[in-house]
Amino acid sequence: MDYSEFKEHFSILSDTRQARKSTYNFFEVMFQVVTAMLCGMKTWDEIEGFGEENLTWFRKFSDYSSGVPSHDTLARIVGLIDPDEFSLCFVRWCNDIRREKSLVTHHVAIDGKSLKGTYDYSKNKCLTHMVNAYSVDTGLVLGQLKTDEKSNEITLIPQILKLIQVEDRVISLDAMGCQRAIAEDIVLRGGDYLMSVKDNQPRLHALFQSHFF
């Protein structure tokens, strides 16, 4: 992992903290957070622990003169970041890694995820949902879009298809993406599709059951 390239890709992120009150270097924090998440850390406590355990390794890339932040500080710094800016940086970074290493993608999975950290208990729902295009072959995110309602995921699928290469790839989607217009778009762009069929398409679901069960 190249720290200078990481800083270059994430340079558009806005650090809105007051400089004189900032103990920790912004890009060092982001490098710790992203690296920890790529290694499977999911909570701020885990990301803090990962940083402490691997501080010697992190100092191979940058000074980390103040060490690593506490979980509360990590959450506060990351909470100030524009999520759309971060998504753009992360996807561009992943795509550059893919190109540099000549990683080939044959299978792209498009899937929606609700972000648990955005759950609003007063409304009994998650406030943020992400639609991701994920390379099954390389493990890299190829594209990502955000929506406030899970029901809106279907409208983002055509948009995320425009962000990625479809030709000569298999695009797999869950039942929500099982729509004729989406299938036609994939075929017109030279790809193949694999879709789940459930009760949201009752006639098609019944047809499959009558032929294959």
C-alpha positions as CSV (number, residue, x, y, z in Angstrom):
1,M,0.0,0.0,0.0
2,D,1.5,3.4,-1.1
3,Y,0.8,6.1,1.5
4,S,1.6,9.0,-1.0
5,E,-0.9,7.6,-3.5
6,F,-3.5,7.2,-0.7
7,K,-3.0,10.9,0.2
8,E,-3.3,11.9,-3.4
9,H,-6.6,10.0,-3.9
10,F,-8.1,11.3,-0.7
11,S,-6.9,14.9,-1.0
12,I,-10.3,16.2,-1.9
13,L,-11.7,15.3,1.5
14,S,-12.4,18.4,3.5
15,D,-10.8,18.6,7.0
16,T,-13.1,21.0,8.8
17,R,-11.4,20.9,12.2
18,Q,-9.7,24.0,13.6
19,A,-6.0,23.5,12.9
20,R,-4.8,24.7,16.3
21,K,-7.1,22.3,18.1
22,S,-6.2,19.3,15.9
23,T,-3.9,16.8,17.6
24,Y,-4.0,14.1,14.9
25,N,-2.9,14.4,11.3
26,F,-6.1,14.1,9.1
27,F,-4.6,11.7,6.5
28,E,-2.9,9.5,9.2
29,V,-6.4,9.1,10.7
30,M,-8.0,8.3,7.4
31,F,-5.2,5.8,6.5
32,Q,-5.7,4.1,9.8
33,V,-9.5,3.9,9.4
34,V,-9.5,2.7,5.8
35,T,-6.7,0.1,6.5
36,A,-8.5,-1.2,9.5
37,M,-11.8,-1.5,7.7
38,L,-10.1,-3.4,4.8
39,C,-8.7,-5.8,7.4
40,G,-12.2,-6.5,8.7
41,M,-12.5,-4.0,11.6
42,K,-16.1,-2.8,12.0
43,T,-16.4,-0.8,15.2
44,W,-14.5,2.3,16.4
45,D,-13.1,0.3,19.3
46,E,-11.8,-2.3,16.8
47,I,-10.3,0.4,14.6
48,E,-8.6,2.0,17.7
49,G,-7.2,-1.3,18.8
50,F,-6.0,-2.1,15.3
51,G,-4.1,1.2,15.2
52,E,-2.5,0.6,18.6
53,E,-1.5,-3.0,17.7
54,N,0.0,-1.9,14.3
55,L,1.4,1.5,15.2
56,T,5.0,0.4,14.3
57,W,3.7,-0.6,10.9
58,F,1.8,2.6,10.4
59,R,5.0,4.6,11.2
60,K,6.7,3.1,8.2
61,F,4.4,5.3,6.1
62,S,4.1,8.5,8.2
63,D,5.2,9.9,11.6
64,Y,2.1,9.3,13.7
65,S,3.9,11.5,16.2
66,S,0.7,11.7,18.4
67,G,0.0,8.0,18.2
68,V,-3.5,6.9,17.1
69,P,-6.8,8.5,18.3
70,S,-9.2,7.0,20.7
71,H,-12.4,5.5,19.4
72,D,-14.4,8.6,20.3
73,T,-12.0,10.9,18.4
74,L,-12.0,8.6,15.4
75,A,-15.8,8.7,15.3
76,R,-15.8,12.5,15.7
77,I,-13.2,13.1,12.9
78,V,-14.8,10.7,10.4
79,G,-18.3,12.1,11.3
80,L,-17.2,15.4,9.9
81,I,-16.4,14.0,6.5
82,D,-18.8,14.4,3.5
83,P,-19.8,10.8,2.7
84,D,-20.2,11.5,-1.0
85,E,-16.6,12.9,-1.1
86,F,-15.3,9.8,0.7
87,S,-17.2,7.4,-1.5
88,L,-15.7,9.1,-4.6
89,C,-12.2,9.0,-3.2
90,F,-12.5,5.3,-2.2
91,V,-13.9,4.1,-5.5
92,R,-11.3,6.0,-7.5
93,W,-8.5,4.6,-5.3
94,C,-9.8,1.0,-5.7
95,N,-10.1,1.4,-9.5
96,D,-6.6,2.8,-9.8
97,I,-5.3,-0.2,-7.8
98,R,-7.2,-2.5,-10.1
99,R,-5.7,-0.8,-13.2
100,E,-2.1,-0.7,-11.9
101,K,-2.2,-4.4,-11.0
102,S,-4.0,-5.4,-14.2
103,L,-6.7,-7.1,-12.1
104,V,-9.4,-8.6,-14.3
105,T,-13.1,-8.6,-13.3
106,H,-15.5,-11.1,-14.9
107,H,-18.3,-11.0,-12.2
108,V,-19.8,-7.8,-10.7
109,A,-22.3,-8.1,-7.9
110,I,-24.6,-5.2,-7.3
111,D,-26.1,-5.1,-3.9
112,G,-27.7,-2.7,-1.5
113,K,-26.7,-2.4,2.2
114,S,-28.2,-0.4,5.1
115,L,-25.7,1.4,7.2
116,K,-26.4,0.3,10.8
117,G,-24.7,3.4,12.2
118,T,-27.3,5.6,10.7
119,Y,-30.3,3.9,12.4
120,D,-32.9,6.4,13.7
121,Y,-34.7,4.7,16.5
122,S,-37.4,7.4,16.6
123,K,-38.3,6.5,13.0
124,N,-37.4,2.8,13.3
125,K,-35.4,2.8,10.1
126,C,-31.9,3.3,8.8
127,L,-31.3,6.8,7.3
128,T,-28.6,5.8,4.8
129,H,-28.5,2.9,2.3
130,M,-25.7,2.2,-0.1
131,V,-25.8,0.5,-3.5
132,N,-22.4,-1.1,-4.3
133,A,-20.9,-2.6,-7.5
134,Y,-18.4,-5.1,-6.2
135,S,-15.9,-7.1,-8.2
136,V,-16.3,-10.7,-7.0
137,D,-12.9,-11.6,-8.7
138,T,-10.8,-8.9,-7.0
139,G,-12.7,-7.9,-3.9
140,L,-12.7,-4.3,-4.9
141,V,-15.6,-1.8,-5.0
142,L,-16.0,-0.6,-8.5
143,G,-18.9,1.9,-7.9
144,Q,-21.0,3.1,-5.0
145,L,-24.1,5.4,-4.6
146,K,-26.1,6.5,-1.6
147,T,-29.9,6.7,-1.1
148,D,-32.0,7.7,1.9
149,E,-34.6,5.1,1.3
150,K,-34.1,1.4,0.7
151,S,-37.0,1.4,-1.8
152,N,-35.0,3.9,-3.9
153,E,-32.2,1.3,-4.5
154,I,-33.9,0.2,-7.7
155,T,-33.6,3.7,-9.2
156,L,-29.8,3.7,-8.5
157,I,-29.0,0.5,-10.3
158,P,-29.2,2.0,-13.8
159,Q,-27.0,4.9,-12.5
160,I,-24.4,2.6,-11.0
161,L,-24.3,0.5,-14.2
162,K,-23.2,3.7,-16.0
163,L,-20.2,4.0,-13.6
164,I,-18.7,0.6,-14.4
165,Q,-17.7,-1.5,-17.4
166,V,-20.5,-4.0,-18.3
167,E,-19.2,-5.5,-21.5
168,D,-17.9,-9.1,-21.2
169,R,-19.0,-9.2,-17.5
170,V,-21.7,-11.1,-15.6
171,I,-23.7,-8.7,-13.5
172,S,-25.6,-10.3,-10.6
173,L,-28.4,-8.6,-8.7
174,D,-30.8,-9.5,-5.9
175,A,-34.6,-9.7,-6.4
176,M,-35.0,-6.0,-6.3
177,G,-32.9,-5.6,-9.4
178,C,-34.9,-8.2,-11.3
179,Q,-36.4,-5.7,-13.8
180,R,-36.8,-5.9,-17.6
181,A,-35.3,-2.5,-18.2
182,I,-32.2,-3.3,-16.2
183,A,-31.8,-6.7,-18.0
184,E,-32.1,-5.0,-21.4
185,D,-29.6,-2.3,-20.4
186,I,-27.0,-4.9,-19.4
187,V,-27.5,-6.9,-22.6
188,L,-27.3,-3.8,-24.8
189,R,-24.0,-2.9,-23.2
190,G,-22.5,-6.3,-24.0
191,G,-22.9,-8.0,-20.6
192,D,-24.8,-10.9,-19.1
193,Y,-27.0,-10.9,-16.1
194,L,-27.8,-13.2,-13.2
195,M,-30.9,-12.2,-11.2
196,S,-32.8,-13.5,-8.2
197,V,-36.5,-14.1,-8.8
198,K,-38.8,-13.8,-5.8
199,D,-42.4,-12.8,-5.0
200,N,-41.8,-9.2,-6.1
201,Q,-42.2,-10.6,-9.6
202,P,-45.2,-13.0,-9.0
203,R,-45.8,-14.0,-12.6
204,L,-42.2,-14.7,-13.4
205,H,-41.7,-16.4,-10.0
206,A,-44.7,-18.7,-10.7
207,L,-43.3,-19.4,-14.2
208,F,-40.0,-20.5,-12.8
209,Q,-41.6,-22.7,-10.2
210,S,-43.8,-24.4,-12.7
211,H,-40.8,-25.2,-15.0
212,F,-38.0,-26.0,-12.5
213,F,-39.7,-27.4,-9.4
